[in-house]
Amino acid sequence: MVEFSGFLGLLLLVLVIYAIVKTVQSGASTGTKVLWIIILLLIPFIGFILWLLLGPKGGANTI
């Protein structure tokens, strides 16, 4: 298992928080949002990469 500490750990934390916020703001279904948040929390590094490639795109509809 890879362990991140110091600056890399802080950077990963910021990126995961960003991904969670963008996921919550997306127009995806609630189930999809919950699944992505769980993935990001349980496996942050791999989860973030997967989120970048496969995660929900776009923001919530604002009319």
N, CA, C and O of each residue as an XYZ file, in Angstrom:
252
protein
N       0.849     -1.189      0.000
C       0.000      0.000      0.000
C       0.885      1.240      0.000
O       1.866      1.313      0.740
N       0.539      2.193     -0.818
C       1.309      3.425     -0.914
C       0.787      4.399      0.134
O      -0.420      4.584      0.292
N       1.724      5.016      0.845
C       1.347      5.985      1.863
C       1.883      7.355      1.458
O       3.053      7.497      1.105
N       1.020      8.348      1.515
C       1.410      9.702      1.168
C       1.520     10.520      2.444
O       0.650     10.455      3.313
N       2.597     11.292      2.552
C       2.742     12.159      3.712
C       3.359     13.478      3.253
O       3.825     13.602      2.120
N       3.354     14.433      4.130
C       3.921     15.737      3.812
C       3.135     16.451      2.730
O       1.904     16.451      2.726
N       3.874     17.058      1.811
C       3.256     17.864      0.759
C       2.379     17.022     -0.150
O       1.289     17.458     -0.522
N       2.827     15.821     -0.519
C       2.020     14.968     -1.407
C       0.710     14.554     -0.738
O      -0.329     14.477     -1.393
N       0.762     14.290      0.549
C      -0.456     13.949      1.279
C      -1.438     15.108      1.299
O      -2.641     14.918      1.115
N      -0.924     16.299      1.522
C      -1.777     17.495      1.522
C      -2.363     17.740      0.141
O      -3.539     18.079      0.011
N      -1.545     17.570     -0.886
C      -2.020     17.754     -2.257
C      -3.120     16.743     -2.590
O      -4.135     17.102     -3.186
N      -2.920     15.494     -2.209
C      -3.939     14.468     -2.456
C      -5.228     14.803     -1.709
O      -6.318     14.639     -2.257
N      -5.119     15.269     -0.471
C      -6.300     15.650      0.302
C      -7.079     16.758     -0.399
O      -8.304     16.689     -0.499
N      -6.380     17.768     -0.880
C      -7.029     18.884     -1.577
C      -7.714     18.384     -2.851
O      -8.837     18.788     -3.151
N      -7.040     17.505     -3.601
C      -7.621     16.987     -4.844
C      -8.861     16.136     -4.572
O      -9.838     16.213     -5.317
N      -8.831     15.331     -3.521
C      -9.989     14.495     -3.189
C     -11.156     15.361     -2.731
O     -12.299     15.099     -3.104
N     -10.887     16.380     -1.933
C     -11.955     17.290     -1.504
C     -12.556     18.001     -2.716
O     -13.774     18.157     -2.805
N     -11.706     18.428     -3.642
C     -12.190     19.060     -4.878
C     -13.103     18.098     -5.642
O     -14.179     18.485     -6.098
N     -12.670     16.850     -5.778
C     -13.455     15.856     -6.510
C     -14.798     15.607     -5.819
O     -15.817     15.457     -6.493
N     -14.811     15.564     -4.506
C     -16.062     15.348     -3.772
C     -17.009     16.531     -3.989
O     -18.199     16.334     -4.236
N     -16.494     17.741     -3.898
C     -17.337     18.933     -4.097
C     -17.910     18.948     -5.510
O     -19.099     19.209     -5.693
N     -17.069     18.669     -6.516
C     -17.550     18.660     -7.895
C     -18.563     17.536     -8.129
O     -19.494     17.697     -8.917
N     -18.388     16.418     -7.458
C     -19.338     15.313     -7.575
C     -20.684     15.708     -6.996
O     -21.723     15.446     -7.603
N     -20.678     16.335     -5.827
C     -21.923     16.764     -5.193
C     -22.635     17.804     -6.065
O     -23.865     17.819     -6.122
N     -21.886     18.661     -6.736
C     -22.473     19.698     -7.583
C     -22.918     19.182     -8.944
O     -23.607     19.894     -9.673
N     -22.541     17.968     -9.298
C     -22.864     17.439    -10.623
C     -24.352     17.111    -10.728
O     -25.074     17.082     -9.731
N     -24.776     16.873    -11.928
C     -26.166     16.531    -12.176
C     -26.431     15.033    -12.100
O     -27.505     14.581    -12.498
N     -25.487     14.263    -11.603
C     -25.632     12.809    -11.518
C     -26.694     12.438    -10.478
O     -27.078     13.256     -9.642
N     -27.154     11.196    -10.551
C     -28.147     10.725     -9.580
C     -27.515     10.609     -8.194
O     -26.293     10.549     -8.060
N     -28.349     10.578     -7.182
C     -27.867     10.503     -5.806
C     -27.047      9.238     -5.573
O     -26.014      9.284     -4.905
N     -27.494      8.120     -6.115
C     -26.767      6.867     -5.952
C     -25.372      6.936     -6.550
O     -24.412      6.441     -5.959
N     -25.259      7.549     -7.721
C     -23.962      7.702     -8.373
C     -23.048      8.607     -7.560
O     -21.859      8.324     -7.411
N     -23.599      9.693     -7.038
C     -22.808     10.602     -6.207
C     -22.271      9.886     -4.976
O     -21.093     10.015     -4.641
N     -23.133      9.132     -4.304
C     -22.727      8.412     -3.095
C     -21.630      7.399     -3.427
O     -20.654      7.273     -2.687
N     -21.791      6.685     -4.530
C     -20.788      5.694     -4.930
C     -19.437      6.352     -5.185
O     -18.413      5.843     -4.729
N     -19.414      7.468     -5.903
C     -18.150      8.152     -6.169
C     -17.513      8.681     -4.894
O     -16.294      8.610     -4.738
N     -18.312      9.206     -3.988
C     -17.761      9.727     -2.733
C     -17.155      8.593     -1.912
O     -16.087      8.763     -1.323
N     -17.815      7.448     -1.864
C     -17.277      6.297     -1.135
C     -15.955      5.841     -1.763
O     -14.991      5.556     -1.052
N     -15.915      5.776     -3.087
C     -14.674      5.381     -3.772
C     -13.559      6.367     -3.456
O     -12.435      5.957     -3.166
N     -13.857      7.660     -3.506
C     -12.842      8.681     -3.234
C     -12.337      8.616     -1.799
O     -11.162      8.884     -1.548
N     -13.197      8.270     -0.862
C     -12.782      8.202      0.536
C     -12.014      6.920      0.856
O     -11.081      6.942      1.659
N     -12.399      5.812      0.237
C     -11.761      4.529      0.555
C     -10.428      4.340     -0.167
O      -9.485      3.808      0.419
N     -10.334      4.757     -1.406
C      -9.089      4.624     -2.172
C      -8.781      5.958     -2.848
O      -9.006      6.117     -4.047
N      -8.271      6.910     -2.081
C      -8.152      8.289     -2.571
C      -7.333      8.441     -3.855
O      -7.799      9.095     -4.788
N      -6.148      7.871     -3.936
C      -5.288      8.093     -5.102
C      -5.897      7.468     -6.359
O      -6.091      8.151     -7.364
N      -6.192      6.190     -6.300
C      -6.781      5.498     -7.451
C      -8.183      6.043     -7.718
O      -8.580      6.197     -8.873
N      -8.934      6.334     -6.653
C     -10.271      6.881     -6.806
C     -10.273      8.214     -7.523
O     -11.150      8.479     -8.345
N      -9.285      9.065     -7.214
C      -9.216     10.366     -7.890
C      -8.917     10.195     -9.373
O      -9.509     10.871    -10.214
N      -7.997      9.291     -9.689
C      -7.673      9.044    -11.099
C      -8.898      8.499    -11.837
O      -9.197      8.932    -12.950
N      -9.601      7.556    -11.222
C     -10.819      7.024    -11.832
C     -11.865      8.119    -11.994
O     -12.551      8.186    -13.014
N     -11.983      8.971    -10.989
C     -12.956     10.072    -11.050
C     -12.634     11.006    -12.219
O     -13.532     11.449    -12.934
N     -11.332     11.302    -12.406
C     -10.943     12.157    -13.532
C     -11.341     11.539    -14.866
O     -11.799     12.236    -15.771
N     -11.166     10.233    -14.979
C     -11.435      9.558    -16.246
C     -12.908      9.222    -16.449
O     -13.423      9.334    -17.561
N     -13.589      8.808    -15.378
C     -14.931      8.238    -15.527
C     -16.022      8.956    -14.726
O     -17.204      8.641    -14.867
N     -15.637      9.896    -13.907
C     -16.588     10.526    -12.985
C     -17.638     11.368    -13.673
O     -17.542     11.650    -14.867
N     -18.658     11.775    -12.900
C     -19.728     12.600    -13.450
C     -19.199     13.944    -13.931
O     -18.379     14.577    -13.265
N     -19.666     14.360    -15.069
C     -19.220     15.623    -15.667
C     -20.347     16.654    -15.590
O     -21.528     16.309    -15.534
N     -19.953     17.908    -15.588
C     -20.940     18.995    -15.633
C     -21.469     19.348    -14.266
O     -21.421     18.547    -13.332
N     -21.971     20.553    -14.166
C     -22.522     21.046    -12.917
C     -24.026     20.841    -12.858
O     -24.646     20.361    -13.807
N     -24.582     21.210    -11.743
C     -26.026     21.124    -11.566
C     -26.707     22.149    -12.478
O     -26.147     23.204    -12.773
N     -27.882     21.831    -12.902
C     -28.626     22.750    -13.778
C     -29.088     23.952    -12.966
O     -29.751     23.804    -11.939
N     -28.734     25.131    -13.433
C     -29.169     26.356    -12.756
C     -30.005     27.171    -13.729
O     -29.502     27.684    -14.729
N     -31.276     27.278    -13.418
C     -32.195     28.012    -14.288
C     -32.807     29.150    -13.515
O     -33.615     29.902    -14.060
